[in-house]
C-alpha cells in the first residue's frame, strides 16, 4: 500500500515513462563502476603505504603523503555514495 502521495506519483511516472528508468539504471551503473575504480585505487595506495612505511622507514614522510592521498580518494568515493549529493530533476 502506498501511503505517501509523492510515492504514488513516482510510481505512475515510472509506468508512463519506462525509458527514464532505464537511463537512471545506466547512470547508477556508471557511478558504481567509478566508485569501484576509486576503491581499487584507494586500496592499492593504502596497501603500498603500509608496506612502504614498514619496508622503507627512512622515507616515512613520503609514505604518509601517499597515505593522505589515498584517504582523499576514499573521501571522494564516499561522497558519491551519499544520497544528498545526487541531483534529482523534477
PyMOL commands that place a pseudoatom at each C-alpha (Angstrom):
pseudoatom trace, name=CA, resn=UNK, resi=1, chain=A, elem=C, hetatm=0, pos=[0.000, 0.000, 0.000]
pseudoatom trace, name=CA, resn=UNK, resi=2, chain=A, elem=C, hetatm=0, pos=[1.330, 3.419, -0.947]
pseudoatom trace, name=CA, resn=UNK, resi=3, chain=A, elem=C, hetatm=0, pos=[0.950, 5.812, 1.966]
pseudoatom trace, name=CA, resn=UNK, resi=4, chain=A, elem=C, hetatm=0, pos=[2.890, 8.766, 0.607]
pseudoatom trace, name=CA, resn=UNK, resi=5, chain=A, elem=C, hetatm=0, pos=[1.213, 10.678, -2.259]
pseudoatom trace, name=CA, resn=UNK, resi=6, chain=A, elem=C, hetatm=0, pos=[4.631, 11.508, -3.712]
pseudoatom trace, name=CA, resn=UNK, resi=7, chain=A, elem=C, hetatm=0, pos=[5.404, 7.790, -3.926]
pseudoatom trace, name=CA, resn=UNK, resi=8, chain=A, elem=C, hetatm=0, pos=[2.160, 7.184, -5.811]
pseudoatom trace, name=CA, resn=UNK, resi=9, chain=A, elem=C, hetatm=0, pos=[3.079, 9.950, -8.275]
pseudoatom trace, name=CA, resn=UNK, resi=10, chain=A, elem=C, hetatm=0, pos=[6.529, 8.411, -8.661]
pseudoatom trace, name=CA, resn=UNK, resi=11, chain=A, elem=C, hetatm=0, pos=[5.026, 5.006, -9.432]
pseudoatom trace, name=CA, resn=UNK, resi=12, chain=A, elem=C, hetatm=0, pos=[2.715, 6.429, -12.099]
pseudoatom trace, name=CA, resn=UNK, resi=13, chain=A, elem=C, hetatm=0, pos=[5.560, 8.472, -13.543]
pseudoatom trace, name=CA, resn=UNK, resi=14, chain=A, elem=C, hetatm=0, pos=[7.710, 5.353, -13.829]
pseudoatom trace, name=CA, resn=UNK, resi=15, chain=A, elem=C, hetatm=0, pos=[4.897, 3.442, -15.517]
pseudoatom trace, name=CA, resn=UNK, resi=16, chain=A, elem=C, hetatm=0, pos=[4.277, 6.247, -18.014]
pseudoatom trace, name=CA, resn=UNK, resi=17, chain=A, elem=C, hetatm=0, pos=[7.986, 6.709, -18.829]
pseudoatom trace, name=CA, resn=UNK, resi=18, chain=A, elem=C, hetatm=0, pos=[9.882, 3.399, -18.595]
pseudoatom trace, name=CA, resn=UNK, resi=19, chain=A, elem=C, hetatm=0, pos=[12.750, 4.838, -20.670]
pseudoatom trace, name=CA, resn=UNK, resi=20, chain=A, elem=C, hetatm=0, pos=[13.619, 7.175, -17.800]
pseudoatom trace, name=CA, resn=UNK, resi=21, chain=A, elem=C, hetatm=0, pos=[14.066, 4.219, -15.501]
pseudoatom trace, name=CA, resn=UNK, resi=22, chain=A, elem=C, hetatm=0, pos=[16.496, 2.615, -17.962]
pseudoatom trace, name=CA, resn=UNK, resi=23, chain=A, elem=C, hetatm=0, pos=[18.514, 5.849, -18.156]
pseudoatom trace, name=CA, resn=UNK, resi=24, chain=A, elem=C, hetatm=0, pos=[18.574, 6.042, -14.365]
pseudoatom trace, name=CA, resn=UNK, resi=25, chain=A, elem=C, hetatm=0, pos=[19.781, 2.443, -14.154]
pseudoatom trace, name=CA, resn=UNK, resi=26, chain=A, elem=C, hetatm=0, pos=[22.591, 3.221, -16.618]
pseudoatom trace, name=CA, resn=UNK, resi=27, chain=A, elem=C, hetatm=0, pos=[23.630, 6.286, -14.578]
pseudoatom trace, name=CA, resn=UNK, resi=28, chain=A, elem=C, hetatm=0, pos=[23.701, 4.202, -11.414]
pseudoatom trace, name=CA, resn=UNK, resi=29, chain=A, elem=C, hetatm=0, pos=[25.787, 1.529, -13.149]
pseudoatom trace, name=CA, resn=UNK, resi=30, chain=A, elem=C, hetatm=0, pos=[28.309, 4.108, -14.374]
pseudoatom trace, name=CA, resn=UNK, resi=31, chain=A, elem=C, hetatm=0, pos=[28.505, 5.554, -10.868]
pseudoatom trace, name=CA, resn=UNK, resi=32, chain=A, elem=C, hetatm=0, pos=[29.108, 2.077, -9.442]
pseudoatom trace, name=CA, resn=UNK, resi=33, chain=A, elem=C, hetatm=0, pos=[31.932, 1.476, -11.911]
pseudoatom trace, name=CA, resn=UNK, resi=34, chain=A, elem=C, hetatm=0, pos=[33.504, 4.818, -10.987]
pseudoatom trace, name=CA, resn=UNK, resi=35, chain=A, elem=C, hetatm=0, pos=[33.185, 4.036, -7.282]
pseudoatom trace, name=CA, resn=UNK, resi=36, chain=A, elem=C, hetatm=0, pos=[34.779, 0.611, -7.807]
pseudoatom trace, name=CA, resn=UNK, resi=37, chain=A, elem=C, hetatm=0, pos=[37.719, 2.193, -9.639]
pseudoatom trace, name=CA, resn=UNK, resi=38, chain=A, elem=C, hetatm=0, pos=[38.194, 4.767, -6.862]
pseudoatom trace, name=CA, resn=UNK, resi=39, chain=A, elem=C, hetatm=0, pos=[38.014, 1.994, -4.260]
pseudoatom trace, name=CA, resn=UNK, resi=40, chain=A, elem=C, hetatm=0, pos=[40.634, -0.061, -6.107]
pseudoatom trace, name=CA, resn=UNK, resi=41, chain=A, elem=C, hetatm=0, pos=[42.979, 2.941, -6.296]
pseudoatom trace, name=CA, resn=UNK, resi=42, chain=A, elem=C, hetatm=0, pos=[42.419, 3.597, -2.589]
pseudoatom trace, name=CA, resn=UNK, resi=43, chain=A, elem=C, hetatm=0, pos=[43.189, 0.013, -1.631]
pseudoatom trace, name=CA, resn=UNK, resi=44, chain=A, elem=C, hetatm=0, pos=[46.352, -0.100, -3.748]
pseudoatom trace, name=CA, resn=UNK, resi=45, chain=A, elem=C, hetatm=0, pos=[47.647, 3.176, -2.339]
pseudoatom trace, name=CA, resn=UNK, resi=46, chain=A, elem=C, hetatm=0, pos=[46.759, 2.208, 1.239]
pseudoatom trace, name=CA, resn=UNK, resi=47, chain=A, elem=C, hetatm=0, pos=[48.484, -1.172, 0.911]
pseudoatom trace, name=CA, resn=UNK, resi=48, chain=A, elem=C, hetatm=0, pos=[51.533, 0.440, -0.719]
pseudoatom trace, name=CA, resn=UNK, resi=49, chain=A, elem=C, hetatm=0, pos=[51.661, 2.969, 2.123]
pseudoatom trace, name=CA, resn=UNK, resi=50, chain=A, elem=C, hetatm=0, pos=[51.574, 0.309, 4.836]
pseudoatom trace, name=CA, resn=UNK, resi=51, chain=A, elem=C, hetatm=0, pos=[54.219, -1.792, 3.117]
pseudoatom trace, name=CA, resn=UNK, resi=52, chain=A, elem=C, hetatm=0, pos=[56.329, 1.258, 2.334]
pseudoatom trace, name=CA, resn=UNK, resi=53, chain=A, elem=C, hetatm=0, pos=[56.331, 2.517, 5.918]
pseudoatom trace, name=CA, resn=UNK, resi=54, chain=A, elem=C, hetatm=0, pos=[57.334, -0.930, 7.129]
pseudoatom trace, name=CA, resn=UNK, resi=55, chain=A, elem=C, hetatm=0, pos=[59.921, -1.685, 4.424]
pseudoatom trace, name=CA, resn=UNK, resi=56, chain=A, elem=C, hetatm=0, pos=[61.446, 1.789, 3.971]
pseudoatom trace, name=CA, resn=UNK, resi=57, chain=A, elem=C, hetatm=0, pos=[61.279, 3.640, 7.291]
pseudoatom trace, name=CA, resn=UNK, resi=58, chain=A, elem=C, hetatm=0, pos=[63.730, 6.298, 6.046]
pseudoatom trace, name=CA, resn=UNK, resi=59, chain=A, elem=C, hetatm=0, pos=[61.004, 7.600, 3.662]
pseudoatom trace, name=CA, resn=UNK, resi=60, chain=A, elem=C, hetatm=0, pos=[58.216, 7.715, 6.236]
pseudoatom trace, name=CA, resn=UNK, resi=61, chain=A, elem=C, hetatm=0, pos=[57.093, 11.262, 5.378]
pseudoatom trace, name=CA, resn=UNK, resi=62, chain=A, elem=C, hetatm=0, pos=[56.685, 10.428, 1.682]
pseudoatom trace, name=CA, resn=UNK, resi=63, chain=A, elem=C, hetatm=0, pos=[54.660, 7.335, 2.556]
pseudoatom trace, name=CA, resn=UNK, resi=64, chain=A, elem=C, hetatm=0, pos=[52.424, 9.420, 4.827]
pseudoatom trace, name=CA, resn=UNK, resi=65, chain=A, elem=C, hetatm=0, pos=[51.749, 11.786, 1.928]
pseudoatom trace, name=CA, resn=UNK, resi=66, chain=A, elem=C, hetatm=0, pos=[50.787, 8.823, -0.268]
pseudoatom trace, name=CA, resn=UNK, resi=67, chain=A, elem=C, hetatm=0, pos=[48.528, 7.604, 2.549]
pseudoatom trace, name=CA, resn=UNK, resi=68, chain=A, elem=C, hetatm=0, pos=[46.845, 11.021, 2.753]
pseudoatom trace, name=CA, resn=UNK, resi=69, chain=A, elem=C, hetatm=0, pos=[46.234, 10.945, -0.996]
pseudoatom trace, name=CA, resn=UNK, resi=70, chain=A, elem=C, hetatm=0, pos=[44.625, 7.517, -0.560]
pseudoatom trace, name=CA, resn=UNK, resi=71, chain=A, elem=C, hetatm=0, pos=[42.350, 8.886, 2.178]
pseudoatom trace, name=CA, resn=UNK, resi=72, chain=A, elem=C, hetatm=0, pos=[41.348, 11.837, -0.034]
pseudoatom trace, name=CA, resn=UNK, resi=73, chain=A, elem=C, hetatm=0, pos=[40.412, 9.410, -2.807]
pseudoatom trace, name=CA, resn=UNK, resi=74, chain=A, elem=C, hetatm=0, pos=[38.315, 7.425, -0.323]
pseudoatom trace, name=CA, resn=UNK, resi=75, chain=A, elem=C, hetatm=0, pos=[36.538, 10.596, 0.810]
pseudoatom trace, name=CA, resn=UNK, resi=76, chain=A, elem=C, hetatm=0, pos=[35.596, 11.358, -2.802]
pseudoatom trace, name=CA, resn=UNK, resi=77, chain=A, elem=C, hetatm=0, pos=[34.263, 7.808, -3.216]
pseudoatom trace, name=CA, resn=UNK, resi=78, chain=A, elem=C, hetatm=0, pos=[32.193, 8.110, -0.032]
pseudoatom trace, name=CA, resn=UNK, resi=79, chain=A, elem=C, hetatm=0, pos=[30.750, 11.416, -1.246]
pseudoatom trace, name=CA, resn=UNK, resi=80, chain=A, elem=C, hetatm=0, pos=[29.462, 9.634, -4.361]
pseudoatom trace, name=CA, resn=UNK, resi=81, chain=A, elem=C, hetatm=0, pos=[27.581, 7.233, -2.061]
pseudoatom trace, name=CA, resn=UNK, resi=82, chain=A, elem=C, hetatm=0, pos=[25.784, 9.987, -0.163]
pseudoatom trace, name=CA, resn=UNK, resi=83, chain=A, elem=C, hetatm=0, pos=[22.154, 10.310, -1.258]
pseudoatom trace, name=CA, resn=UNK, resi=84, chain=A, elem=C, hetatm=0, pos=[22.143, 14.088, -0.779]
pseudoatom trace, name=CA, resn=UNK, resi=85, chain=A, elem=C, hetatm=0, pos=[24.903, 14.504, -3.356]
pseudoatom trace, name=CA, resn=UNK, resi=86, chain=A, elem=C, hetatm=0, pos=[22.728, 13.260, -6.205]
pseudoatom trace, name=CA, resn=UNK, resi=87, chain=A, elem=C, hetatm=0, pos=[20.873, 15.866, -8.236]
pseudoatom trace, name=CA, resn=UNK, resi=88, chain=A, elem=C, hetatm=0, pos=[17.274, 14.957, -8.937]
pseudoatom trace, name=CA, resn=UNK, resi=89, chain=A, elem=C, hetatm=0, pos=[15.444, 16.592, -11.825]
pseudoatom trace, name=CA, resn=UNK, resi=90, chain=A, elem=C, hetatm=0, pos=[11.816, 17.379, -11.150]
for i in range(1, 90): cmd.bond("trace and resi %d" % i, "trace and resi %d" % (i + 1))
show_as sticks, trace
zoom trace
